């Protein structure tokens, strides 16, 4: 899967999660806590995916140089 597709998929999931939280019948403070937690989780997932993509690219470059 291409990196842009992965990022777009994660961004879409994050937007959907935030909208779901905002539309839920909770108090404002609870909603803000949930949005913050969801955003932090999504940021962590994006960082992990980018790190994995970087490692894959570095491995591909190393393999290409060896040939």
Legacy VTK file of the C-alpha trace (Angstrom):
# vtk DataFile Version 3.0
C-alpha trace
ASCII
DATASET POLYDATA
POINTS 67 float
0.000 0.000 0.000
1.356 3.413 -0.862
2.217 5.802 1.932
-0.331 8.410 0.799
-3.085 5.808 0.876
-2.151 4.767 4.403
-2.062 8.362 5.601
-5.382 9.145 3.916
-6.955 6.059 5.477
-5.739 6.992 8.952
-6.830 10.606 8.517
-10.298 9.468 7.436
-10.559 7.167 10.433
-9.506 9.998 12.740
-12.069 12.400 11.291
-14.796 9.771 11.628
-13.847 9.050 15.224
-13.801 12.730 16.163
-17.177 13.343 14.531
-18.629 10.343 16.329
-17.367 11.654 19.650
-18.598 15.185 19.003
-22.067 13.977 18.063
-22.369 11.692 21.098
-24.533 12.971 23.958
-21.756 13.684 26.485
-20.812 16.732 28.491
-18.418 19.143 26.776
-15.531 18.307 29.071
-15.928 14.568 28.469
-16.130 15.107 24.721
-12.959 17.196 24.747
-11.129 14.485 26.690
-12.267 11.863 24.189
-11.261 14.019 21.224
-7.840 14.633 22.763
-7.311 10.918 23.445
-8.442 9.975 19.933
-6.172 12.606 18.378
-3.203 11.405 20.423
-3.879 7.793 19.427
-4.119 8.744 15.752
-0.901 10.745 15.921
0.851 7.756 17.464
-0.469 5.465 14.718
0.624 7.866 11.975
4.098 8.175 13.520
4.370 4.389 13.705
3.266 3.954 10.080
5.703 6.635 8.892
8.509 5.011 10.846
7.710 1.640 9.256
7.597 3.199 5.787
10.944 4.903 6.402
12.520 1.599 7.477
11.137 -0.138 4.396
12.508 2.578 2.106
15.931 2.428 3.788
16.001 -1.365 3.388
15.071 -1.017 -0.285
17.847 1.512 -0.819
20.368 -0.761 0.914
19.289 -3.720 -1.235
19.583 -1.613 -4.382
23.076 -0.477 -3.440
24.200 -4.059 -2.867
23.196 -5.077 -6.377
LINES 1 68
67 0 1 2 3 4 5 6 7 8 9 10 11 12 13 14 15 16 17 18 19 20 21 22 23 24 25 26 27 28 29 30 31 32 33 34 35 36 37 38 39 40 41 42 43 44 45 46 47 48 49 50 51 52 53 54 55 56 57 58 59 60 61 62 63 64 65 66
